Amino acid sequence: MSYQCGDCSYQGKQFPNGACPACGSRNVSRSGVEQNQPQESEATQLKHKINYIVFVASWVTLALILLYKFFIE
Protein backbone atom coordinates (compact mmCIF):
# COMPACT_ATOMS: atom_id res chain seq x y z
CA MET A 1 0.00 0.00 0.00
CA SER A 2 1.41 3.36 -0.90
CA TYR A 3 0.41 6.84 0.15
CA GLN A 4 0.46 10.18 -1.64
CA CYS A 5 0.38 13.70 -0.30
CA GLY A 6 -2.39 15.80 -1.81
CA ASP A 7 -0.42 19.03 -1.43
CA CYS A 8 3.09 18.25 -2.65
CA SER A 9 2.48 14.87 -4.42
CA TYR A 10 5.12 13.12 -2.33
CA GLN A 11 4.69 9.33 -2.50
CA GLY A 12 5.86 6.84 0.07
CA LYS A 13 5.05 3.58 1.78
CA GLN A 14 4.67 5.17 5.22
CA PHE A 15 3.69 8.58 6.46
CA PRO A 16 4.67 8.83 10.12
CA ASN A 17 1.85 10.12 12.34
CA GLY A 18 -0.32 10.58 9.24
CA ALA A 19 1.65 13.61 8.05
CA CYS A 20 3.68 14.02 4.87
CA PRO A 21 7.41 13.84 5.64
CA ALA A 22 8.19 16.33 2.86
CA CYS A 23 5.80 19.19 3.66
CA GLY A 24 4.10 18.18 6.92
CA SER A 25 0.61 18.31 5.44
CA ARG A 26 -2.07 15.93 6.67
CA ASN A 27 -3.76 15.82 3.26
CA VAL A 28 -2.66 12.22 2.65
CA SER A 29 -4.49 9.61 0.60
CA ARG A 30 -3.95 5.94 -0.01
CA SER A 31 -3.49 4.68 -3.53
CA GLY A 32 -5.10 1.30 -4.22
CA VAL A 33 -2.56 -0.07 -6.69
CA GLU A 34 1.07 -0.52 -5.82
CA GLN A 35 3.45 1.23 -8.15
CA ASN A 36 5.82 -1.72 -8.44
CA GLN A 37 3.20 -4.40 -9.14
CA PRO A 38 2.84 -5.19 -12.84
CA GLN A 39 -0.61 -4.98 -14.36
CA GLU A 40 -2.04 -8.08 -16.02
CA SER A 41 -2.04 -7.94 -19.79
CA GLU A 42 -5.28 -8.09 -21.73
CA ALA A 43 -4.39 -11.59 -22.92
CA THR A 44 -3.98 -12.78 -19.34
CA GLN A 45 -7.27 -11.18 -18.30
CA LEU A 46 -9.03 -12.85 -21.24
CA LYS A 47 -7.47 -16.18 -20.29
CA HIS A 48 -8.78 -15.82 -16.72
CA LYS A 49 -12.27 -15.00 -18.00
CA ILE A 50 -12.29 -18.01 -20.31
CA ASN A 51 -11.09 -20.29 -17.51
CA TYR A 52 -13.88 -18.98 -15.27
CA ILE A 53 -16.52 -19.54 -17.96
CA VAL A 54 -15.30 -23.11 -18.56
CA PHE A 55 -15.30 -23.76 -14.81
CA VAL A 56 -18.87 -22.53 -14.37
CA ALA A 57 -20.08 -24.35 -17.48
CA SER A 58 -18.56 -27.60 -16.20
CA TRP A 59 -20.38 -27.33 -12.87
CA VAL A 60 -23.67 -26.46 -14.55
CA THR A 61 -23.29 -29.45 -16.87
CA LEU A 62 -22.56 -31.73 -13.93
CA ALA A 63 -25.58 -30.41 -12.05
CA LEU A 64 -27.85 -30.97 -15.05
CA ILE A 65 -26.57 -34.51 -15.52
CA LEU A 66 -27.20 -35.32 -11.87
CA LEU A 67 -30.68 -33.78 -11.96
CA TYR A 68 -31.54 -35.78 -15.05
CA LYS A 69 -30.13 -39.01 -13.64
CA PHE A 70 -31.82 -38.85 -10.23
CA PHE A 71 -35.06 -36.99 -10.85
CA ILE A 72 -36.11 -37.52 -14.44
CA GLU A 73 -35.24 -41.16 -15.10
C-alpha positions as CSV (number, residue, x, y, z in Angstrom):
1,M,0.0,0.0,0.0
2,S,1.4,3.4,-0.9
3,Y,0.4,6.8,0.2
4,Q,0.5,10.2,-1.6
5,C,0.4,13.7,-0.3
6,G,-2.4,15.8,-1.8
7,D,-0.4,19.0,-1.4
8,C,3.1,18.2,-2.7
9,S,2.5,14.9,-4.4
10,Y,5.1,13.1,-2.3
11,Q,4.7,9.3,-2.5
12,G,5.9,6.8,0.1
13,K,5.0,3.6,1.8
14,Q,4.7,5.2,5.2
15,F,3.7,8.6,6.5
16,P,4.7,8.8,10.1
17,N,1.8,10.1,12.3
18,G,-0.3,10.6,9.2
19,A,1.7,13.6,8.0
20,C,3.7,14.0,4.9
21,P,7.4,13.8,5.6
22,A,8.2,16.3,2.9
23,C,5.8,19.2,3.7
24,G,4.1,18.2,6.9
25,S,0.6,18.3,5.4
26,R,-2.1,15.9,6.7
27,N,-3.8,15.8,3.3
28,V,-2.7,12.2,2.6
29,S,-4.5,9.6,0.6
30,R,-4.0,5.9,0.0
31,S,-3.5,4.7,-3.5
32,G,-5.1,1.3,-4.2
33,V,-2.6,-0.1,-6.7
34,E,1.1,-0.5,-5.8
35,Q,3.5,1.2,-8.2
36,N,5.8,-1.7,-8.4
37,Q,3.2,-4.4,-9.1
38,P,2.8,-5.2,-12.8
39,Q,-0.6,-5.0,-14.4
40,E,-2.0,-8.1,-16.0
41,S,-2.0,-7.9,-19.8
42,E,-5.3,-8.1,-21.7
43,A,-4.4,-11.6,-22.9
44,T,-4.0,-12.8,-19.3
45,Q,-7.3,-11.2,-18.3
46,L,-9.0,-12.9,-21.2
47,K,-7.5,-16.2,-20.3
48,H,-8.8,-15.8,-16.7
49,K,-12.3,-15.0,-18.0
50,I,-12.3,-18.0,-20.3
51,N,-11.1,-20.3,-17.5
52,Y,-13.9,-19.0,-15.3
53,I,-16.5,-19.5,-18.0
54,V,-15.3,-23.1,-18.6
55,F,-15.3,-23.8,-14.8
56,V,-18.9,-22.5,-14.4
57,A,-20.1,-24.4,-17.5
58,S,-18.6,-27.6,-16.2
59,W,-20.4,-27.3,-12.9
60,V,-23.7,-26.5,-14.6
61,T,-23.3,-29.4,-16.9
62,L,-22.6,-31.7,-13.9
63,A,-25.6,-30.4,-12.0
64,L,-27.9,-31.0,-15.0
65,I,-26.6,-34.5,-15.5
66,L,-27.2,-35.3,-11.9
67,L,-30.7,-33.8,-12.0
68,Y,-31.5,-35.8,-15.0
69,K,-30.1,-39.0,-13.6
70,F,-31.8,-38.9,-10.2
71,F,-35.1,-37.0,-10.9
72,I,-36.1,-37.5,-14.4
73,E,-35.2,-41.2,-15.1
